[in-house]
Amino acid sequence: MDQNPDINGPWEPLAINAIADRMDPTGVDWWIAGGVAIDLFLGWASRPHADVDVEMFRTDRDVLGRAFEGWELFSVSAGDLSPWRPGIDLPHHGFGIWGRPAPGEPWAIEVMLADGEQDTWRFRRDPRIERPRAGLTHTTHDGIAYCTPEVQLLYKAKQARPKDDVDLARTLHLLDDAQKDWLHDALVVTEPDHPWVAVLGQTPRVHGGSR
């Protein structure tokens, strides 16, 4: 295994169906996250994506050794990569695992590790924010789970890059009242001065949203 991989190396991400072919047999919960999750909620490809983020619970991470047998896997922490294999603990602030088929090949998979216990998901940046695991994802017509948009937007709010603002604008009219209220209240707790707080607070509430 390459002990000093290039964190800035190229990406050739696996297609979602190829990810499902590897992850589904493990029997653990996993879902698509990031900008691709927003697109799956919208039902169309809103913009190009450099990679496809996969998310799963931290406690299930060891199945990645079986799902990506023979691959190089690395834990990501504070911008550094360290060789990883099942059974190796990650620091609490380490929340990602990258993989590629062989040394020198492009990166192909990024797995984000979600926190929680039993039936509860907890926001890794502020454990006061939580929700039942059962309400963490939606599923496409062909069975691909993806992060529910209000949770994904909470993750995106930290950076609030122009593309994240666009994701909010494209998604907002499709969120129902409960989703808008959850995101608004979570931001009030975590980032009360965030500009999205005002946007969400001014959005009309129409009971029985479209999703």
Number of C-alpha atoms within 10 A of each C-alpha: 13 13 10 10 15 13 12 7 10 13 15 14 20 16 12 14 11 10 20 19 11 14 20 13 11 15 9 12 14 24 24 27 26 21 26 24 23 25 19 22 21 15 10 10 13 15 11 8 12 12 18 23 20 25 23 19 19 20 12 15 23 14 18 19 16 14 17 17 12 11 18 20 27 22 23 23 16 8 8 13 19 17 18 19 18 12 10 11 13 17 10 10 11 17 19 22 25 20 22 22 16 14 13 13 14 16 24 19 23 22 25 24 20 20 19 19 13 7 9 14 20 17 17 17 12 11 12 12 16 17 16 13 16 10 12 19 20 20 15 11 7 7 9 18 21 25 26 22 30 24 21 21 22 20 17 18 20 14 11 18 11 9 13 17 17 13 22 23 12 14 17 17 15 16 21 17 16 14 18 21 16 16 20 22 17 21 21 15 12 17 16 14 11 15 13 21 17 13 13 18 13 9 12 10 16 11 9 10 13 10 9
